[in-house]
Amino acid sequence: MDIEITFISDPGCPWGYSASPSLAALEWRYGPRLSWRLVTIGLAEDASMYESRGYDPIMMGQRMEMYRQFGMPFTVGPRARLTGTGRACRAIHAVRLMSPGDEITAFRALQFGWFTTRMLMDEDPNIATALERVPGLDVPAVMAMLDDPAVEAAYQADKAEARTAAGSPTEFQGKAADTDGAVRYTALSLIFRAGDRTLEAGGFQPMEAYDVIVANLDPSGTRRGVPDDLPEEVLRAFPLGLTTQEVAEVMRTDIEEPLNRRAAAQSLIRAVGRGTVVAEPLGDDGLWRAVC
């Protein structure tokens, strides 16, 4: 049975970004059975919402430090100013309209721009730079669409859908938020649907929460096991590359502690030495790819 996952997040949310290792493990175990539908939250149309709460670039830079514990790459230091996420969300919808199927790759590219550089990600040139990571994407054409009425309508529809968490399991679990007048899903929230059954994993969750949901929705399906100690097998399944912690999460078993970044990095460095993996510097980490 196919499982549709509604993937509710925002490119500027550090919680959503920090959940990336669990998403990689979910895709590794069940990829052929899953279809993904991205819903962008639109956390802040511009910086004014953060400014009204008393935030400043120094405070935001300090807050980023707490997310480093989850293992994803970050860059150190504050931005020149606060930024909103609305413009980047619109870019995702422009990608979806122009090149359906590439929107999740675009989402990931914008996350890397947000968290591994100090670029101001509400400025069009910086959004375009981040989107250059999406293979084959006509970035100038995407940028020319950002103010298109169809893009705006799609963005507003996503914002409305993301703000339907009132009375949901996500709200019951205390993982919803009300920052702008409606109870919304927080990043990362996943809604799983198979047939007439729907289960939610709202907000930041461990991989095991997703694993339990898939097992309950379709226990008769296939589940790919943990690969051997060689990371090449994992990276061949992710041609756009994985970070160290993403590789580590895919390669751990259900009953052991997450493989730490150092152990995963050592394995990946040995693979680089064998000539089977290449590494691209990314923030304080790297993006690893298998050599074709």
PEMORA-V529529 format. One record per residue. RES is the residue in one small letter. PSI is psi as a letter, one per 40 degrees, with the letter a starting at -180 (999 if undefined). Layout:
RES PSI
RES PSI
//
This chain:
m h
d i
i h
e h
i h
t h
f h
i h
s a
d h
p e
g e
c h
p d
w d
g d
y d
s e
a e
s d
p d
s d
l d
a d
a d
l d
e d
w d
r d
y e
g d
p e
r e
l i
s i
w h
r h
l h
v h
t h
i d
g g
l d
a h
e d
d a
a e
s d
m d
y d
e d
s d
r e
g e
y i
d i
p d
i d
m d
m d
g d
q d
r d
m d
e d
m d
y e
r d
q d
f e
g e
m i
p i
f i
t i
v i
g i
p i
r i
a d
r i
l i
t i
g i
t e
g d
r d
a d
c d
r d
a d
i d
h d
a d
v d
r d
l d
m d
s g
p h
g e
d e
e d
i d
t d
a d
f d
r d
a d
l d
q d
f d
g d
w d
f e
t e
t i
r e
m i
l h
m e
d e
e h
d d
p d
n d
i d
a d
t d
a d
l e
e e
r e
v h
p h
g e
l h
d g
v d
p d
a d
v d
m d
a e
m e
l d
d e
d h
p d
a d
v d
e d
a d
a d
y d
q d
a d
d d
k d
a d
e d
a e
r f
t f
a e
a h
g e
s i
p d
t d
e d
f d
q e
g f
k e
a i
a i
d g
t e
d f
g e
a i
v h
r i
y i
t i
a h
l h
s h
l h
i h
f h
r h
a h
g b
d e
r h
t h
l i
e i
a g
g i
g a
f h
q i
p i
m d
e d
a d
y d
d d
v d
i d
v d
a d
n d
l d
d g
p e
s e
g a
t i
r h
r h
g i
v h
p i
d a
d e
l h
p e
e d
e d
v d
l d
r d
a e
f g
p d
l e
g i
l i
t i
t d
q d
e d
v d
a d
e d
v d
m e
r i
t i
d d
i e
e i
e i
p h
l h
n i
r d
r d
a d
a d
a d
q d
s d
l d
i d
r d
a d
v d
g d
r e
g e
t e
v i
v i
a h
e h
p h
l h
g b
d e
d a
g i
l h
w h
r i
a i
v h
c 999
//
